[in-house]
């Protein structure tokens, strides 16, 4: 029991109710299956028409959704592509763990070679690289996807080889990354050559391992 300003007794008042927070409209409608369908449609659309001709309308039509579903997730096709390219960098490649430097390099080259020869990747990556020359945001995202994704795997291979005593410690990490990753990307992305001839990956593995040991 409390008293009021005049000294009269009064019953305690219940605490004021906090206003209920409203859930923003549309916050619960971003279904993951729709998001994944849009992402898949972007890769297909990029491979089919290229970045310059790609449109939100085309992406929505290929994904089987309305344009609104796309715009709820991304403000523009630029932000959509940047999001996808950044996701590639985060996912990266599986780190080989065969127990030897040659085995790790061979497995890395097999996986990377198959990925770069995929019809979608073989069309999308060169197109985005050309677009990156005109758009700094795409250039930054491409560098992150293509370089940092490989850097984590390559540094893991080098660190494991150092721990086994196959290569010395203290080598130039940037140079090691160039040696490991450069040849396949040059062949697949820059000159866009055909499937490597028989024995190429084995020869590349031996040459790369020898170069790392010589650093």
C-alpha positions in Angstrom: 0.0 0.0 0.0 1.3 3.5 -0.9 0.2 7.0 -0.4 -0.5 9.7 -3.0 0.7 13.2 -3.1 -2.0 14.3 -0.6 -1.1 11.5 1.9 -4.2 9.3 1.1 -3.7 5.6 0.9 -3.9 4.0 -2.5 -3.5 0.5 -4.0 -0.3 -0.2 -5.9 -0.7 0.3 -9.7 0.3 -2.4 -12.0 3.4 -1.7 -14.1 2.7 -0.1 -17.5 2.5 -2.6 -20.3 5.3 -2.5 -22.8 4.1 -1.9 -26.4 4.3 -5.0 -28.4 6.9 -5.0 -31.2 5.5 -5.6 -34.6 7.3 -8.0 -36.9 8.2 -6.1 -40.1 6.0 -6.9 -43.0 7.5 -9.5 -45.3 10.2 -10.6 -42.8 9.0 -14.2 -42.7 8.3 -14.7 -46.4 11.9 -15.1 -47.7 11.7 -18.8 -48.3 15.1 -20.5 -48.6 14.0 -22.7 -51.5 13.0 -19.6 -53.5 16.3 -17.9 -52.7 18.3 -20.9 -53.9 16.2 -21.0 -57.1 17.0 -17.4 -57.8 20.7 -18.0 -57.2 20.7 -20.9 -59.6 18.9 -18.9 -62.1 21.5 -16.1 -61.9 24.3 -18.5 -62.8 22.3 -19.9 -65.7 21.3 -16.4 -66.9 24.9 -15.2 -66.7 26.1 -18.2 -68.8 23.4 -17.7 -71.3 23.4 -13.9 -71.9 26.3 -12.4 -69.9 26.3 -9.8 -67.2 25.6 -6.8 -69.5 22.4 -8.3 -70.9 21.3 -10.0 -67.7 18.1 -8.6 -66.2 16.0 -9.1 -63.1 13.1 -10.0 -65.4 15.1 -12.8 -67.0 16.3 -14.1 -63.7 12.8 -14.1 -62.3 11.4 -15.9 -65.3 14.1 -18.5 -65.2 13.6 -19.1 -61.5 9.8 -19.3 -61.9 9.1 -16.4 -59.5 8.0 -12.8 -59.7 10.4 -9.8 -59.9 9.2 -8.8 -56.4 10.7 -12.0 -55.0 14.1 -11.0 -56.4 13.9 -7.4 -55.3 13.0 -8.4 -51.7 16.4 -10.1 -51.5 18.7 -7.8 -53.7 18.4 -4.2 -54.7 19.8 -4.7 -58.2 21.5 -7.3 -60.4 24.9 -5.9 -59.3 24.2 -6.6 -55.7 22.8 -10.0 -56.6 26.0 -11.0 -58.5 28.2 -9.5 -55.8 26.4 -11.6 -53.2 26.9 -14.8 -55.2 30.6 -14.1 -56.0 31.2 -13.4 -52.3 29.5 -16.6 -51.4 31.9 -18.5 -53.6 34.8 -17.0 -51.8 33.4 -18.1 -48.4 32.7 -21.6 -49.5 36.1 -22.1 -51.1 37.5 -25.5 -52.1 37.8 -28.5 -49.9 41.3 -28.7 -48.3 43.1 -31.9 -49.5 44.6 -34.0 -46.8 46.4 -37.0 -48.5 49.5 -37.0 -46.3 51.9 -35.8 -49.0 52.6 -32.6 -50.9 52.3 -34.3 -54.3 49.1 -36.0 -53.3 47.5 -32.8 -52.0 48.5 -30.8 -55.1 47.2 -33.6 -57.4 43.8 -33.7 -55.7 43.6 -29.9 -55.7 44.3 -29.7 -59.4 41.7 -32.4 -60.2 39.0 -30.6 -58.3 39.9 -27.2 -59.6 40.2 -28.4 -63.2 36.8 -30.0 -63.1 35.2 -26.9 -61.5 36.7 -24.5 -64.1 35.6 -26.7 -67.0 32.0 -26.7 -65.9 29.9 -25.0 -68.6 28.5 -22.4 -66.3 31.9 -21.5 -64.7 33.6 -21.4 -68.1 31.2 -18.8 -69.3 30.5 -16.8 -66.1 34.1 -16.3 -64.8 35.5 -14.7 -68.1 32.4 -12.5 -68.5 32.6 -11.2 -64.9 36.3 -10.6 -65.3 35.6 -8.5 -68.3 32.9 -6.6 -66.4 35.4 -6.2 -63.5 37.6 -4.0 -65.7 34.7 -1.5 -65.7 33.3 -2.0 -62.3 35.5 -1.7 -59.1 32.8 -3.5 -57.0 32.8 -6.5 -59.2 36.6 -6.4 -59.4 36.9 -6.5 -55.6 34.4 -9.4 -55.3 36.1 -11.4 -58.1 39.5 -10.9 -56.5 38.1 -12.2 -53.2 36.4 -15.1 -54.8 39.2 -16.3 -57.0 42.2 -15.4 -54.9 41.1 -15.7 -51.3 39.2 -18.9 -51.9 42.3 -20.5 -53.4 44.6 -18.8 -50.8 43.1 -20.7 -47.9 43.5 -24.0 -49.6 47.0 -23.3 -50.9 48.2 -22.0 -47.6 46.8 -25.2 -45.9 48.7 -27.4 -48.4 51.9 -25.4 -47.8 51.6 -25.4 -44.0 51.0 -29.2 -44.0 54.0 -29.8 -46.2 56.1 -27.6 -43.9 54.9 -29.6 -40.9 56.0 -32.8 -42.6 59.4 -31.3 -43.5 58.7 -31.5 -47.3 59.3 -27.8 -47.8 61.2 -25.3 -45.7 59.4 -22.8 -43.4 59.5 -19.1 -44.0 58.8 -19.2 -47.8 57.0 -16.3 -49.5 53.3 -17.1 -49.1 52.2 -14.9 -52.0 54.7 -16.5 -54.4 53.7 -19.9 -53.2 50.0 -19.1 -54.0 51.0 -17.9 -57.5 52.9 -21.0 -58.1 50.1 -23.3 -56.9 47.1 -21.6 -58.4 48.5 -19.7 -61.4 48.8 -22.4 -64.1 45.3 -23.8 -64.1 43.6 -20.3 -63.9 45.9 -19.1 -66.8 44.9 -22.1 -68.9 41.2 -22.2 -68.1 40.3 -18.5 -67.5 42.8 -16.4 -69.5 43.5 -18.4 -72.6 40.4 -20.6 -72.2 42.1 -23.6 -73.4 40.5 -27.0 -73.9 40.5 -29.9 -71.4 44.2 -30.5 -70.3 45.8 -33.3 -72.3 46.5 -36.6 -70.7 49.2 -36.5 -68.1 49.1 -32.7 -67.8 47.9 -32.6 -64.2 50.5 -35.2 -63.2 53.3 -33.1 -64.8 51.9 -29.9 -63.3 51.9 -31.5 -59.8 55.5 -32.6 -60.1 56.6 -29.2 -61.4 54.7 -27.3 -58.7 56.0 -29.5 -55.9 59.6 -29.0 -57.2 59.1 -25.2 -57.4 57.8 -25.1 -53.8 60.7 -27.1 -52.5 63.1 -24.7 -54.3 61.7 -21.6 -52.7 
